[in-house]
């Protein structure tokens, strides 16, 4: 059981496309204004988990689907990288903030697919904890907690961001581009 929770916490709190966008949104607009993005990510993660529950075997055995998701995911990450690079702190930049952005980010997030396919299929837990709806709910809640924590972290460093936004945006842009390329390894 501890291996499952270690896996879920590591996957939920380590940097990925969703946590980076949550942090940027927290920096640019604060926690409260970033709630729509986070709720979109929560709904997207929940839908992703349901797809994982329903189609886990098919997803694991269909390389064409994985390739299509890599194309969609990397294209979307590059789109987000472009908008991150051109954004400024004074703008009301919606590219990092809406419900739809959060949901689409999760639905195209390969890390999220791997999170659910591995978490739901590779770990056997004791008793009620092994029921698929319980594991799904735990994974969605802990995964969403990760994005909320990164949003708070982003808000805490907003003053630093406003002063050094160009350097920070360039670093985040490069991280998003790296994530888009890393999908293909």
TAFEN-V516950 format. One record per pair of residues at least 12 apart in sequence whose ideal C-beta (glycine too) atoms are under 10 Angstrom apart, sorted by the first residue. I is the first residue (numbers start at 0). J is the second residue. If there is no record, write none. Layout:
((I,J) (I,J))
//
This chain:
((0,122) (0,123) (0,124) (0,125) (0,126) (0,128) (0,129) (2,121) (2,122) (2,123) (2,124) (3,117) (3,118) (3,121) (3,122) (3,123) (3,124) (3,128) (3,129) (3,134) (3,137) (3,138) (4,122) (4,124) (4,128) (4,137) (4,141) (6,114) (6,117) (6,118) (6,121) (6,122) (6,138) (7,114) (7,117) (7,118) (7,122) (7,134) (7,137) (7,138) (7,140) (7,141) (7,142) (7,145) (8,141) (8,142) (8,144) (8,145) (9,114) (9,145) (10,110) (10,111) (10,113) (10,114) (10,115) (10,117) (10,118) (10,138) (10,141) (10,142) (10,145) (11,44) (11,114) (11,118) (11,138) (11,139) (11,140) (11,141) (11,142) (11,143) (11,144) (11,145) (11,146) (11,148) (11,149) (12,141) (12,142) (12,144) (12,145) (12,146) (12,148) (12,149) (13,110) (13,145) (14,110) (14,145) (14,149) (14,174) (14,178) (15,104) (15,108) (15,109) (15,110) (15,111) (15,114) (15,145) (15,146) (15,149) (15,174) (15,178) (16,72) (16,75) (16,76) (16,79) (16,80) (16,104) (16,105) (16,107) (16,108) (16,109) (16,110) (16,111) (16,174) (16,175) (16,178) (16,179) (16,182) (17,36) (17,37) (17,39) (17,40) (17,43) (17,44) (17,101) (17,104) (17,105) (17,108) (17,110) (17,111) (17,142) (17,143) (17,145) (17,146) (17,149) (18,40) (18,110) (18,142) (18,145) (18,146) (18,148) (18,149) (18,150) (18,152) (18,153) (19,76) (19,79) (19,80) (19,83) (19,95) (19,104) (19,146) (19,149) (19,153) (19,170) (19,171) (19,174) (19,175) (19,178) (20,33) (20,36) (20,37) (20,40) (20,76) (20,79) (20,83) (20,94) (20,95) (20,96) (20,100) (20,101) (20,104) (20,105) (20,108) (20,146) (20,149) (20,150) (20,153) (20,171) (20,175) (21,33) (21,36) (21,37) (21,40) (21,95) (21,101) (21,104) (21,143) (21,145) (21,146) (21,147) (21,148) (21,149) (21,150) (21,151) (21,152) (21,153) (22,95) (22,146) (22,148) (22,149) (22,150) (22,151) (22,152) (22,153) (22,154) (22,155) (22,156) (22,160) (22,167) (22,171) (23,36) (23,79) (23,82) (23,83) (23,86) (23,92) (23,94) (23,95) (23,96) (23,149) (23,150) (23,153) (23,160) (23,167) (23,168) (23,171) (23,175) (24,36) (24,37) (24,40) (24,92) (24,94) (24,95) (24,96) (24,97) (24,100) (24,101) (24,146) (24,149) (24,150) (24,153) (24,154) (25,37) (25,95) (25,146) (25,147) (25,148) (25,149) (25,150) (25,151) (25,152) (25,153) (25,154) (25,155) (25,156) (25,157) (25,160) (26,88) (26,95) (26,150) (26,152) (26,153) (26,154) (26,155) (26,156) (26,157) (26,158) (26,159) (26,160) (26,161) (26,164) (26,167) (26,168) (26,171) (27,83) (27,86) (27,87) (27,88) (27,89) (27,90) (27,91) (27,92) (27,94) (27,95) (27,96) (27,153) (27,154) (27,157) (27,160) (27,161) (27,164) (27,168) (28,88) (28,91) (28,92) (28,93) (28,95) (28,96) (28,150) (28,153) (28,154) (28,157) (29,150) (29,151) (29,153) (29,154) (29,157) (30,147) (30,150) (30,151) (30,153) (30,154) (30,155) (30,157) (31,150) (31,154) (32,91) (32,96) (32,150) (32,154) (33,95) (33,96) (33,101) (33,146) (33,147) (33,149) (33,150) (33,151) (33,153) (33,154) (34,96) (34,98) (34,101) (34,147) (34,150) (35,93) (35,96) (35,97) (35,98) (35,99) (35,100) (35,101) (36,93) (36,95) (36,96) (36,97) (36,98) (36,99) (36,100) (36,101) (36,102) (36,104) (36,146) (36,150) (37,96) (37,98) (37,101) (37,143) (37,146) (37,147) (37,149) (37,150) (38,98) (38,101) (38,102) (38,143) (38,146) (38,147) (39,96) (39,97) (39,98) (39,99) (39,100) (39,101) (39,102) (39,103) (39,104) (39,105) (39,106) (39,146) (40,98) (40,100) (40,101) (40,102) (40,103) (40,104) (40,105) (40,106) (40,108) (40,111) (40,142) (40,143) (40,145) (40,146) (40,147) (40,150) (41,98) (41,101) (41,102) (41,105) (41,139) (41,140) (41,142) (41,143) (41,144) (41,146) (41,147) (42,98) (42,101) (42,102) (42,105) (42,106) (42,139) (42,143) (43,98) (43,99) (43,100) (43,101) (43,102) (43,103) (43,104) (43,105) (43,106) (43,107) (43,108) (43,111) (43,143) (44,101) (44,102) (44,104) (44,105) (44,106) (44,108) (44,111) (44,114) (44,115) (44,135) (44,138) (44,139) (44,140) (44,141) (44,142) (44,143) (44,145) (44,146) (45,102) (45,105) (45,135) (45,136) (45,138) (45,139) (45,140) (45,142) (45,143) (46,102) (46,105) (46,106) (46,111) (46,139) (47,102) (47,105) (47,106) (47,107) (47,108) (47,111) (47,112) (47,114) (47,115) (47,116) (47,138) (47,139) (47,142) (48,105) (48,111) (48,112) (48,114) (48,115) (48,116) (48,118) (48,119) (48,131) (48,132) (48,134) (48,135) (48,136) (48,137) (48,138) (48,139) (48,142) (49,115) (49,132) (49,135) (49,139) (50,106) (50,111) (50,112) (50,115) (50,116) (51,111) (51,112) (51,113) (51,114) (51,115) (51,116) (51,117) (51,118) (51,119) (51,120) (51,131) (51,135) (51,138) (52,115) (52,116) (52,119) (52,120) (52,131) (52,132) (52,134) (52,135) (53,131) (54,116) (55,115) (55,116) (55,117) (55,119) (55,120) (55,131) (56,116) (56,120) (58,112) (58,113) (58,115) (58,116) (58,120) (59,116) (59,117) (59,120) (64,112) (65,109) (65,112) (65,113) (65,182) (66,183) (68,106) (68,107) (68,108) (68,109) (68,112) (68,182) (69,107) (69,109) (69,179) (69,182) (69,183) (70,107) (70,182) (70,183) (71,103) (71,106) (71,107) (71,109) (72,104) (72,106) (72,107) (72,108) (72,109) (72,110) (72,111) (72,112) (72,178) (72,179) (72,182) (73,107) (73,109) (73,175) (73,176) (73,178) (73,179) (73,180) (73,181) (73,182) (73,183) (74,107) (74,179) (75,100) (75,103) (75,104) (75,106) (75,107) (75,108) (75,175) (75,179) (76,104) (76,107) (76,108) (76,109) (76,174) (76,175) (76,176) (76,177) (76,178) (76,179) (76,180) (76,181) (76,182) (77,172) (77,175) (77,176) (77,178) (77,179) (77,180) (78,94) (78,103) (78,175) (78,179) (79,94) (79,95) (79,100) (79,103) (79,104) (79,107) (79,171) (79,172) (79,175) (79,176) (79,178) (79,179) (80,168) (80,171) (80,172) (80,173) (80,174) (80,175) (80,176) (80,177) (80,178) (80,179) (81,94) (81,172) (81,175) (81,176) (82,94) (82,95) (82,100) (82,168) (82,172) (82,175) (83,95) (83,167) (83,168) (83,169) (83,170) (83,171) (83,172) (83,173) (83,174) (83,175) (83,176) (84,165) (84,168) (84,169) (84,171) (84,172) (84,173) (84,175) (84,176) (85,168) (85,172) (86,164) (86,168) (86,171) (86,172) (87,161) (87,164) (87,165) (87,168) (88,157) (88,160) (88,161) (88,162) (88,163) (88,164) (88,165) (88,167) (88,168) (89,161) (89,164) (95,153) (95,171) (101,146) (104,146) (105,142) (105,143) (105,146) (108,178) (108,182) (109,178) (109,181) (109,182) (109,183) (110,178) (110,181) (110,182) (111,138) (111,142) (114,138) (114,142) (115,134) (115,135) (115,138) (115,139) (115,142) (118,134) (118,135) (118,137) (118,138) (118,141) (118,142) (119,131) (119,134) (119,135) (119,138) (120,134) (122,134) (124,137))
//
